[in-house]
Amino acid sequence: MYYTRESYTNFLDTEINAQIRDFEQVVRTKALVLKSRGNVFVGKFQKLQDNGTAVFKVRNSDNMPRKNSFWTACYLTGEMGSFKNWSDYSWLDLRKDYQRDYSDAYCAWIAKATEEDFCLIGIKNLSIEFADVLQKEMPIIAFGPKDPPLQYLYNLKDIVADESIKNVNKVLDFDATDPLWNPTPLASDTDLPAILAGVFDKNNCVAIQGPPGTGKTYRLAQYAATLLKQGKSVLVTALTNQALMELAKKEDLKDYIFAGKVSKSSMTIDEKRELPCLVPIKENKCDACSGYLSLTSFYVSSTWAATLAEIPFDYVLMDEASQALLPMIAAAFKLGKQVVWIGDQKQLSPIVAINDDIISDKDWSQIINGFDTLCNTQKLDSYLLSDTFRLMPRAADSTGVFYNNNLRSVSKIVDVPIQLPFINPKGGPNFLDLELETGKKAPINAFEQIIDVVQKIYELSPRSEIAVLSKFKDSIRELQKYFILNWKGASLPDTIKIETVDRVQGLTVDYCIFFIPNASLPYSLDPKLFNVATSRARLNTIIVADSTMLQRQMSDDVRKYILKAHEEQFVEFGEHEPKRLTAGDIGVTVVGKVDLSKFERKRTEIVEGMDNIYIIDTNVFVKCPDIISKIGSQYKVIIPATVLEELDKLKLKESVDKQALSNAAKNICRAFEQNFSKMEDADTSLLPNGFNASNPDCKILSVALKHKQEGCNPILLTSDNMLRSRAIGLGLKSLTLKEFLGK
């Protein structure tokens, strides 16, 4: 097996400790300091709107909360209701000694108030009981950091400790294997319930990948209704309550909602007012019943999986499966006899608090990317929803680069209804090129351009939904403030959403602006994040960035998308004659894919008709951490086990660049996951007499000799002159890093 149960426990313990450490570091700080930083704010309750949103009045001089941010709302007793009396109390002390009541809270909107010194803030997700207190007492409420979901992680620890269920064991105790994922495409007119009925006649589980706009939620609701009609007990579980509410509002479940046959855990006042017939699950206790549907978050369903002795449901449908850790993926078998996982491996993975270096060092990425691990390690029925209702043909063609070009548009929109110089009338991506200051996440020239774009779209189409997205919280916080203070109108319309990318998975809008600051570019250009950011819009996506980023290292898929957006001449990708494309000083040739290697050093070491295999020495990774991507995915890359051992030992040396080692480890891990590269052990029996079998260099040579013996063309990359001399003496090809890079 790839991971022992101890490995899972170690991962979960490390994540628990990381979350506790991060949370305590904040809450043990003086509350007034947190208020000055924007980690805490106070508001006077004004009213409860008909839709269940609580309205608070907040001073403009305070740091306003970020729209669409999550908080813990605290009703502090006595004199501590006023922040002026907090003195040296930490936030933890205030909650421990003076908290009367609290609730989860979500900042849904921010608007100007009639009083010049104040703004109004709309808060959702309040418990029904907390909302009652607000209406009765009209108090001042303090909002602080959201409590970490520790119980969810403790539940997962209990689940991995239980080895009594065979199907759970099969998921958790997987073996390393070549990727097994090979889904069958399903068109939009395919009868999914009939397909799944056939699957469950033979098997007990199925995985479905749903790219952007392919109707995952609609399909789930349709299938859930089919099962309810058959009298089955059904659980739908997802990471977020928002996903559950979106499903509950679908037409297929309308009659079951009215009949009181659909229940939901952790009901909030706004949810109850939106769907009055939706039944609250009392005390969040499992309510499985034939012909009834239960809706719960991972946090609640993991509690059931950890504590119930018997499997309660006939069917479990796990939405947002790509947001589940592998133990949560496995937990579905503790909850239902038949399981459907639906998600998208090409979109965002679960967010964890553990440092990236630790994840790489411990090789925990497959625990974190649970759905991807399931799909690539289990032999199971699998399907790809291949028709997108959201994206117009040009947009589907662009986003399709992330899905092996298996995405087809069935959008009914033919042309974009408004005409602006920065919008392509056929929809899809557009590139707005700005000169952006390096290292700055909130450049004013970008903000001026973005608000101008949004204002022009809004003036021509005031009912359109518009999203402004960026990777970084700092960028979004400043953008929200800039829009509120500079919007030409009474207040910023509710149809305009300004948010970080990790908060909008599942969002659909008409127009989307994706702002990429010229800072920490690898984070904004991460393929999963980039795919989410650029696939939200029915009509147009506008990328606001500095085109010099094309000179930076990025995945082929992201580069294709950017070039496609940059100019109309970049639109054609596929089986075409080679074309010369330009973006500033950058030149590329398109032959079904963007291949920058055509403009690099001619690789004289390559032998046509043979398997060309690059074998990389330790010193190359130290000097060039991204060497694997520079080689390119068209060639095999082998990393001797000895090299990984040497890289690990180098962490202890003060003279070595720790950041370079960290980057190298991340790139190696990513290459292993994407099957661009693999590790191999030495075979010292292939070494000539006189070679020291325990010498690390000789072990590396033995890996190259093995592939030469198999009729391949091994190419050793090393900056070690002695190792290179030995390689050439054995008839092996060898290049230094400088020679490979053409310097």
Protein Blocks (a to p, Z undefined) as FASTA:
>chain_A
ZZdfklmmmmmmmmmmmmmmmmmmmmmpcfklmmmnopaccdddfbdcfkopacddddfk
bccddehiacdddddehjllpmklnmmacfklmmmmmpmbdcddddfbdcddfblkbccd
ddehiafklmmmmmmnopacdddddddffklmmmmmmmmmpckbfklmmmmmpccdddfb
dcddddfkbcfklmmmmmmmmmccdcddddehklmmmmmmmmmmmmmmnopacddddfbl
klmmmmmmpmklmmmmmnopaccehiafklmmmmmmlccdehhiafbdehiacdddfklm
mmmmmmpmbdfbfbdcdehklmpcfklmmmmmmmbmbdcddddfkbccdddfbdfklmmm
nopmlmmmmmlmmmmmcccdddddfbdfkbcfklmmmmmmmnoopaccfbfbfbdcbdcf
kbcfkgpjddddddddehiabbfklmmmmmmmmmmmmmmmmmbccddddfblklmmmmmm
mmmmmogcfbdcfkbccddfklmgoiacfbdcddddfehklmmmpmklmmmmmmmbfkbc
cddddfklmmpccdfklmmmmmmmmpmklmpgcjdddddddehjaccddehiacfklmmc
cdfkbcghiacdddddfklmmmmmmlmmmnopkbccdddfklmmmmmmmmmpmkbcfklm
mmmmmmmmmmmmnopaccddddfklpcehiafkbmklmmmmmmmmmmmnopacddddfbf
klmmmmmmnopacddfklmnoZZ
